[in-house]
C-alpha cells in the first residue's frame, strides 16, 4: 500500500476507461463525500492505489472528506 493512499481491488478486468469497478481498501473506504472536500484523490491504476492528499490543513478531530463526483465528472449513486 502506498504511504499516501489505499490499495484497491479491481472487480472487473475491463480497462478503467471501459467502466471497470474497484473497491478502495484501508482508510480510503472510510472517507465520506463532500462537495467541499478536505482531501482529493488520484487513481493510480498501474500501481493499484488511490492516493489521497489533503486539499488544505485539516485540524485534529475534523473528518477527512473527498468529492465522490471527481469535480462533477461522475454522478453520485445516492441522493444528497
Secondary structure, 3 states (H helix, E strand, C coil): CCCCEEEEEECCCCCHHHCCCEEECHHHHHCEECCCCCEEEEEECCCCEEEEEECCCCCCCCCCEECCCCCCCCCCCCCC
